Amino acid sequence: MVSNKNRLYIALYPSGATGGATPEERQYHWGFLVGPKAEKSKEVPGTRYHVKNSIVTGWNYEELSLRDVQNTTTLLARLLIAKIEDDERLKEVFRTTPLVQNDPNWRCRTWVEQV
């Protein structure tokens, strides 16, 4: 039996954040990418899951369909961490992991760790 289950990656992007007590901790934006096992075509569709902080609304969860999960805008690195056994369960975990508002120590990296 051939297995072609989706794969889960941790993704790093430049954050654009500057300053603060520990700027090295804020150097990267963390999130997840999900894509197929087989990446033989030029463009491989997938999804980005991450949280973003807005001055107006605070932390927000976002799911974004991608035309090419291998090469998203500003992607610095992606690290394969798992073969996904249950896509719907993973989405439920992403969607229900709490977002902590008004805590200057809580970041996108914290959310990734908690997921």
C-alpha positions in Angstrom: 0.0 0.0 0.0 1.4 3.4 -1.0 1.1 6.1 1.5 0.8 9.7 0.3 -0.3 11.4 3.5 0.2 15.1 3.9 3.3 16.4 5.6 3.6 18.9 8.4 6.4 21.5 8.4 7.5 24.2 10.8 8.1 27.3 8.7 10.2 30.4 9.5 9.8 33.8 7.9 11.5 37.1 8.7 9.3 38.9 11.2 10.2 42.5 10.5 10.0 43.2 14.3 12.7 45.3 15.7 13.7 46.4 19.2 12.4 45.0 22.5 14.2 43.4 25.4 15.1 40.3 23.4 15.1 41.2 19.7 16.7 37.8 18.7 13.6 36.1 19.9 11.5 38.3 17.6 13.7 37.9 14.5 11.5 35.2 13.0 7.8 34.6 12.3 6.9 31.0 13.1 4.0 29.0 11.6 3.1 25.7 10.0 2.9 24.5 6.4 1.0 21.5 5.2 1.6 19.9 1.9 1.6 16.6 0.1 4.3 13.9 0.4 5.0 13.9 -3.4 6.5 17.2 -4.5 7.3 16.3 -8.1 5.5 19.2 -10.0 6.8 22.7 -10.3 4.1 24.1 -8.0 2.9 22.1 -5.0 -0.3 23.4 -3.4 -0.6 23.5 0.4 -1.8 25.5 3.3 -0.1 27.9 5.8 -1.4 27.9 9.4 -0.2 30.7 11.7 -1.1 33.5 14.1 -0.5 37.2 13.4 -0.5 40.1 15.8 -2.4 43.3 14.8 -2.3 46.5 16.7 -6.0 46.8 16.2 -7.3 43.3 16.8 -4.5 41.5 18.7 -3.6 38.0 17.9 -5.5 36.3 15.1 -5.4 32.8 13.7 -5.1 32.4 9.9 -5.3 29.6 7.4 -4.1 30.5 3.9 -4.2 28.3 0.8 -0.9 28.4 -1.1 -0.2 27.8 -4.8 3.3 26.5 -3.9 4.1 25.3 -0.4 7.7 24.8 -1.4 8.4 28.5 -2.0 6.1 30.9 -0.3 6.9 34.6 -0.2 9.7 35.4 2.2 10.0 31.7 3.3 13.4 31.3 4.9 13.2 27.6 5.9 10.7 24.8 6.4 11.5 21.7 8.6 9.6 18.5 8.1 8.3 17.3 11.5 5.5 14.8 10.9 3.4 12.7 8.5 -0.2 13.7 9.1 -2.4 10.8 10.1 -5.7 12.8 10.4 -5.9 16.2 8.6 -9.2 17.2 10.2 -7.9 16.5 13.7 -4.8 18.6 13.0 -7.0 21.5 11.8 -9.0 21.2 14.9 -5.9 21.5 17.1 -4.7 24.6 15.1 -8.1 26.2 15.4 -8.7 25.5 19.1 -5.2 26.3 20.5 -5.8 29.4 22.6 -4.5 32.8 21.5 -3.2 34.9 24.5 -3.9 38.6 24.2 -2.2 41.4 26.1 0.8 39.4 27.1 4.0 40.9 25.7 5.9 37.5 26.1 3.3 35.5 24.0 4.4 35.2 20.4 3.7 33.2 17.2 6.5 30.9 18.4 4.6 30.3 21.6 1.6 29.3 19.6 3.7 26.9 17.5 5.1 25.3 20.7 1.6 24.9 22.2 0.2 23.3 19.1 
